[in-house]
Amino acid sequence: MKVILRQDIPDMGKAGQTIEVKTGYGRNFLLPRNLAISATKANLKAIGEIEKQSQIRERKKRREAERTNCTGGRPCYCLAICPLPPSLAA
């Protein structure tokens, strides 16, 4: 049985990872405790979209952190003297 983990489980995998488990373990332990969801086509597609959104948010956070770091915590609006590449500074 294939399942998608909803939480990190030691010795098994991380949240969002698709793993193969024995049917009884998945049906009697993981699914009732909301530790995993069954890996249907719809669930796999939904997880893919969630991962994309998560990556976009992470990239945006990283860009913002880099932009505030160039001025010591204040937002960076410089264009000519900024140590960051122009794509990150503006």
C-alpha positions in Angstrom: 0.0 0.0 0.0 1.4 3.4 -0.9 0.8 6.3 1.5 1.8 9.9 1.8 3.2 10.9 5.2 1.6 13.9 6.9 4.2 14.1 9.6 7.8 13.1 10.0 8.0 9.6 11.3 11.4 8.3 12.6 12.9 5.4 10.6 10.1 5.8 8.0 10.3 9.2 6.3 9.5 12.9 6.2 6.2 14.7 5.8 5.1 14.8 2.2 7.1 11.7 1.2 5.4 8.8 -0.6 6.3 5.4 0.9 5.3 1.8 0.5 4.0 0.1 3.7 2.2 -3.1 4.5 -1.5 -2.8 4.0 -2.4 -3.7 7.6 0.1 -1.2 9.0 -1.2 1.6 6.8 -4.9 0.8 7.3 -4.8 0.1 11.1 -2.1 2.4 12.3 -1.1 5.3 10.0 -4.4 6.2 8.5 -6.6 6.2 11.7 -4.0 8.4 13.5 -3.8 10.9 10.6 -0.1 10.2 10.2 -0.6 9.5 6.5 -3.1 9.6 3.7 -3.5 7.0 0.9 -1.6 7.8 -2.2 -4.3 8.2 -4.8 -3.8 10.2 -8.0 -5.8 13.1 -6.6 -3.8 13.1 -3.3 -0.5 13.0 -5.2 -1.6 15.9 -7.3 -2.7 17.9 -4.3 0.6 17.2 -2.5 2.5 18.3 -5.6 0.6 21.6 -5.5 1.2 22.1 -1.8 4.9 21.4 -2.3 5.1 24.0 -5.1 3.4 26.6 -2.9 5.7 25.8 -0.1 8.8 26.2 -2.3 7.5 29.6 -3.5 7.0 30.8 0.0 10.4 29.6 1.1 12.1 31.4 -1.9 10.2 34.6 -1.0 11.2 34.4 2.6 14.9 33.8 1.6 14.8 36.7 -0.8 13.3 39.0 1.9 15.9 37.8 4.5 18.8 38.5 2.0 17.3 41.9 1.2 17.1 43.0 4.8 20.6 41.6 5.6 22.4 44.0 3.3 21.3 47.0 5.4 21.5 45.5 8.8 17.8 44.7 9.3 16.2 47.6 7.4 14.6 47.0 4.0 17.0 47.6 1.1 15.9 50.0 -1.5 19.3 50.9 -2.9 20.1 50.2 -6.5 23.6 51.4 -7.2 25.7 50.5 -4.1 24.0 47.4 -2.9 26.3 44.3 -2.4 23.4 42.0 -3.6 22.8 41.3 -7.2 20.2 43.7 -8.8 17.6 40.9 -9.0 17.6 40.5 -5.2 18.1 44.1 -4.2 15.1 45.7 -5.9 
